[in-house]
Amino acid sequence: MSRPTKTLLGAKAKHAVLEGVNLIYETAGRTLGPEGKNALLYHSYNRGPRITNDGYTVAEVQEPQNIHVRLATQIFKESCKKTNIKVGDGTTTTAVIGGKLFNDAYALLNEGLSDFTAKQTGKIGVQTLKKQILETAKLVKEKIKERARKVETVEELEKIAIISTEDREIGKTVAGMAWKVGIDGAIDVVEGYKDQIETELIEGMSFAAKIPANAFINRPEKLQMLAVDCPVFITNYALDNAADINKVFQRFNAITSKLIVVAPSFSENVMVNMVNAGKQGYFFYPVQVPSFRTDNFKDLAIYCDAKFVDKNEGMKFNAVTPEYLGFVEKLTVNSTENKEDARATGGRGALPQKQKIGEDEVLMASKVQNRIEELKGQLNETRQDNFKLLMQRRIAGLASAGGVIRVGDTTKASSYYTKLKIEDGVFACKAALRGGYVKGGGLCLKEIADELGENVLKNALEEPYKRIQDSAEGGVEITEDIIDPAEAVYWAVEHATQVVAQLVTVEIITPETEETMLGDSNLMVARALGELSLVMKRHFGLIKENEEEQERERMERMLLDDRNDTSDIIELSNHDKF
């Protein structure tokens, strides 16, 4: 059953949209540039008050009490969120471009005034203005692509990271790691436990696994199971019948005296037989992967160049032959509580494939590279953010490159500030590696605006540069060292213009009226259930360390949306990043 509504029409509706847009435009806009200002944000679930100049975070917590203005704010914030999801950077620029553009459009539509062209006089229709915005935006995006320059050196990447992180040393650290893991690699930014920033570069394919019994730990000083230059057998069958398994594995005796076995579970009898086989000179390295889905098995099989024995496809375990085996140069499995505690390096599937063309033998792309390209295609078709994150992690795992940056500091406030800056730096570097870079400090868009002359976007394109200059006393010199990821600039224009082109047509606002507030006791129960859900996800390896914070923020947003807190703002999801 629908709730009652309260509708605004005409001038009142348009003014509510303006108020909603300007709330984001002004709050996020003040954080832009090297002299951008900070925001002090209220206490949220499991975290104290925060200080940040991350434009996306500042924008996301803005929830005005007026339900009509709030609806407009939520629509305008979508432009920032889309840029954040697409690039992870450029969200403040999105808000600034969109905010200035809407204010210009509002003045023109309602007062016949125009800041963007002296030739435009009188009022114009909203659909005509919408068309002008979208057509001009298309030209601007083409100009951005033309100006983009490929990142050729780590020094160029450092320039981007230093601007994003506001710190030369941290910027160099972030850029160095991004350069090493490459376009397809992944860097996790998590909260650290020391008063410093720690980094770890991960080489090889990491995945969630454990040692099924301590008897297989052959490096007790490190609580590890290590296998070197070893064939690999992969299946999603539960290995619980020792007699049948012995018959199958005996077929491998002629080609190897050791074997890595990856499966969801191992019975006690099977493990006893494996231990006893070691006394006869045949060594098993069982790897238990209870949280693996079919896609995870397939990815690992491709990396090892093994044939995955899939029960879901009706493959018979007893029909296995030595041709099913893959190979890795090294596998380590740690006996810890970490989620990604197995790492394989030197998988045969990562080697270039040889193909005979005439009399010549030509090296072709590896099976792993082909799989990565296939997943990239699927990623482009994926619409749900959670699935995008999973797909990106699978790609990073296959690319055999990744890193972790653990952020700690003397206070939570400074640690949180730095963490968001490092996240921005990581995403800026990744975007630059993909799409190149352009002049920074708003200069790229300003030059395009000058080149195109008088147009509907002129003032909006100049606004980032103007804001950056106005925030610093005496202005800021935009040197050659100040560069921005081309993708961040491109998608800022795309999303800002798309949303504003729709908002300028609005003259009717119909929100739902407020529901009865959720009581404090119910809210406490809901939070407890949410925390229990996180514990279960963590236990089964369905969520990673750096994703817990985001999930808590998402749940708190949902709870407070239902509760309709009477404060001016409520908590929304924090940095939804890759």
NORFEN-V568382 format. One record per residue. N is the residue number from 1. PHI is phi in whole degrees, -180 to 180 (NA if undefined). D_LAST is the distance of its C-alpha to the last C-alpha in whole Angstrom. Layout:
n = [N:N]
phi = [PHI:PHI]
d_last = [D_LAST:D_LAST]
This chain:
n = [1:2:3:4:5:6:7:8:9:10:11:12:13:14:15:16:17:18:19:20:21:22:23:24:25:26:27:28:29:30:31:32:33:34:35:36:37:38:39:40:41:42:43:44:45:46:47:48:49:50:51:52:53:54:55:56:57:58:59:60:61:62:63:64:65:66:67:68:69:70:71:72:73:74:75:76:77:78:79:80:81:82:83:84:85:86:87:88:89:90:91:92:93:94:95:96:97:98:99:100:101:102:103:104:105:106:107:108:109:110:111:112:113:114:115:116:117:118:119:120:121:122:123:124:125:126:127:128:129:130:131:132:133:134:135:136:137:138:139:140:141:142:143:144:145:146:147:148:149:150:151:152:153:154:155:156:157:158:159:160:161:162:163:164:165:166:167:168:169:170:171:172:173:174:175:176:177:178:179:180:181:182:183:184:185:186:187:188:189:190:191:192:193:194:195:196:197:198:199:200:201:202:203:204:205:206:207:208:209:210:211:212:213:214:215:216:217:218:219:220:221:222:223:224:225:226:227:228:229:230:231:232:233:234:235:236:237:238:239:240:241:242:243:244:245:246:247:248:249:250:251:252:253:254:255:256:257:258:259:260:261:262:263:264:265:266:267:268:269:270:271:272:273:274:275:276:277:278:279:280:281:282:283:284:285:286:287:288:289:290:291:292:293:294:295:296:297:298:299:300:301:302:303:304:305:306:307:308:309:310:311:312:313:314:315:316:317:318:319:320:321:322:323:324:325:326:327:328:329:330:331:332:333:334:335:336:337:338:339:340:341:342:343:344:345:346:347:348:349:350:351:352:353:354:355:356:357:358:359:360:361:362:363:364:365:366:367:368:369:370:371:372:373:374:375:376:377:378:379:380:381:382:383:384:385:386:387:388:389:390:391:392:393:394:395:396:397:398:399:400:401:402:403:404:405:406:407:408:409:410:411:412:413:414:415:416:417:418:419:420:421:422:423:424:425:426:427:428:429:430:431:432:433:434:435:436:437:438:439:440:441:442:443:444:445:446:447:448:449:450:451:452:453:454:455:456:457:458:459:460:461:462:463:464:465:466:467:468:469:470:471:472:473:474:475:476:477:478:479:480:481:482:483:484:485:486:487:488:489:490:491:492:493:494:495:496:497:498:499:500:501:502:503:504:505:506:507:508:509:510:511:512:513:514:515:516:517:518:519:520:521:522:523:524:525:526:527:528:529:530:531:532:533:534:535:536:537:538:539:540:541:542:543:544:545:546:547:548:549:550:551:552:553:554:555:556:557:558:559:560:561:562:563:564:565:566:567:568:569:570:571:572:573:574:575:576:577:578]
phi = [NA:-72:-87:-62:-124:-138:-102:-107:-126:59:-61:-64:-66:-65:-69:-65:-63:-59:-64:-67:-64:-68:-61:-77:-56:-79:-70:-71:-60:-70:-90:-75:94:-65:-109:-62:-88:-97:-118:-100:-107:-66:-66:-127:-52:66:-155:-81:-57:-126:-118:-156:-120:-77:-59:-64:-63:-62:-67:-66:-86:-79:-138:-63:-71:-65:-69:-75:-64:-60:-62:-66:-61:-63:-66:-68:-63:-61:-62:-66:-64:-63:-65:-62:-67:-73:-123:84:-151:85:-71:-67:-61:-60:-64:-70:-62:-64:-64:-65:-62:-68:-63:-63:-64:-62:-62:-68:-70:-101:-126:70:-98:-143:-85:-92:-160:-75:-80:-80:-129:77:-80:-127:-73:-66:-70:-65:-64:-57:-63:-61:-61:-70:-68:-69:-60:-62:-66:-62:-64:-64:-65:-63:-61:-64:-85:-64:-119:-68:-75:-104:-137:-67:-64:-66:-67:-61:-59:-69:-68:-63:-66:-68:-89:62:-152:-65:-69:-65:-60:-66:-63:-63:-64:-61:-69:-62:-65:-73:-79:78:-63:-89:-77:-130:-124:-94:-109:-127:-74:-95:-113:-114:-84:-163:-101:-117:-129:-143:-95:-105:-108:99:-91:-99:-155:-79:-162:-149:-85:-69:-154:-63:-62:-95:-74:-109:-130:-62:-66:-116:52:-129:-109:-121:-126:-122:47:-132:-66:-131:-117:-129:-151:-104:-73:-75:-88:-128:-111:-62:-65:-65:-66:-61:-63:-68:-71:-65:-68:-90:-59:-72:-113:-157:-112:-153:-156:-87:-120:-105:-155:-70:-160:-133:-76:-63:-64:-63:-66:-62:-63:-66:-63:-65:-62:-63:-69:-99:92:-117:-109:-104:-127:-75:-123:-94:-128:-66:-96:-67:-97:-57:-63:-65:-60:-65:-62:-64:-63:-66:-62:-86:62:-109:-95:-72:-86:-103:-66:-70:-102:76:-70:-87:-62:-71:-91:-68:-128:-57:-67:-79:-81:-101:-156:-134:-75:-157:-136:-123:-126:-95:-90:-137:-91:-64:-84:-103:-120:-124:-143:-113:-130:70:-67:-64:-69:-86:-82:-59:-88:-97:-134:-84:-124:67:-92:-102:-108:-111:-85:-110:-60:-72:-63:-65:-64:-62:-66:-61:-64:-64:-68:-62:-63:-66:-62:-65:-92:-79:-104:-84:-61:-62:-69:-61:-63:-62:-66:-64:-69:-64:-63:-63:-63:-68:-72:59:-150:-171:-155:-131:-116:-100:-107:-132:-158:-71:-131:-65:-62:-71:-64:-66:-58:-67:-60:-64:-66:-67:-59:-59:-63:-61:-69:-64:-65:-62:-65:-67:-65:-76:-118:84:-136:-133:-59:-97:65:80:-69:-59:-69:-63:-66:-65:-61:-65:-68:-80:76:-67:-157:-63:-101:-53:-64:-64:-69:-82:-63:-58:-63:-64:-62:-63:-68:-69:-74:-112:-66:84:83:-125:-81:-90:-87:-67:-77:-94:-132:-126:-62:-61:-62:-63:-69:-60:-75:-63:-66:-58:-74:-63:-71:-63:-70:-65:-59:-82:-65:-67:-91:-81:-134:-137:-126:-130:-90:-80:-75:-72:-91:-62:-68:-71:-67:-61:-67:-64:-64:-65:-64:-62:-64:-62:-65:-64:-66:-62:-61:-64:-59:-66:-63:-66:-63:-92:71:-88:-144:-99:-56:-80:-98:-62:-60:-65:-66:-61:-63:-63:-65:-65:-60:-64:-65:-73:-60:-68:-74:54:-55:-80:-73:-69:-137:-128:-78:-112:-62:-76:-69:-79:-114:-46]
d_last = [37:36:36:38:37:38:38:38:40:41:41:39:36:36:36:34:31:32:32:28:27:28:27:23:25:27:25:22:24:26:23:23:24:25:27:25:26:24:24:25:23:25:24:22:22:21:21:24:24:22:22:20:20:16:17:15:15:19:19:17:20:23:25:28:31:33:31:32:30:27:27:27:24:22:22:22:19:17:18:16:13:13:13:10:8:9:9:8:12:15:15:18:20:19:21:24:24:24:26:29:29:30:33:34:34:36:38:39:39:41:43:44:43:40:39:37:41:44:45:44:46:46:44:42:40:37:36:38:36:32:33:34:31:29:31:31:27:27:30:27:24:27:28:25:24:28:27:24:24:23:22:24:24:22:24:23:19:21:22:19:17:20:20:17:18:21:22:24:24:20:19:21:19:16:17:19:16:14:17:18:15:15:13:12:12:9:9:8:10:12:16:19:22:24:25:23:20:20:18:18:18:17:19:20:18:17:17:18:22:25:29:31:34:35:38:35:34:36:34:35:35:31:31:30:31:31:32:33:33:33:33:31:31:29:29:28:32:33:35:38:41:42:45:43:40:43:45:42:41:44:44:41:44:46:43:41:42:38:35:32:31:28:28:27:30:34:37:39:42:39:38:42:43:40:41:45:44:43:46:48:45:43:39:36:33:31:28:27:24:24:21:20:20:22:19:18:22:22:19:21:25:24:23:26:28:29:30:28:31:30:32:30:32:35:35:38:37:41:41:38:40:39:37:34:33:31:30:28:30:28:27:26:25:25:27:25:23:20:17:17:20:21:21:23:24:26:26:28:26:24:28:29:31:35:36:40:41:45:46:43:40:37:33:31:27:26:25:22:21:22:20:17:18:19:16:14:17:16:12:14:16:14:14:12:9:9:10:8:5:9:10:7:8:12:12:11:14:16:16:17:15:13:13:13:14:16:17:20:23:27:26:23:23:22:20:18:18:18:14:13:15:13:10:11:13:10:9:12:13:11:12:16:16:15:17:20:21:23:26:24:25:26:28:27:27:30:32:31:32:35:36:35:38:38:36:34:31:33:33:29:28:30:29:26:28:31:29:28:31:33:31:32:36:38:34:32:33:30:31:30:27:25:23:20:17:19:16:15:19:19:17:18:21:20:19:21:24:23:23:26:28:28:29:32:33:33:37:36:34:34:32:33:35:34:34:35:33:32:34:33:34:32:29:30:30:27:25:26:25:22:22:24:21:18:21:22:18:18:21:20:17:15:13:12:13:10:9:13:13:11:13:16:15:15:18:20:19:21:24:25:24:27:29:29:30:32:31:30:26:24:20:17:14:12:9:7:4:0]
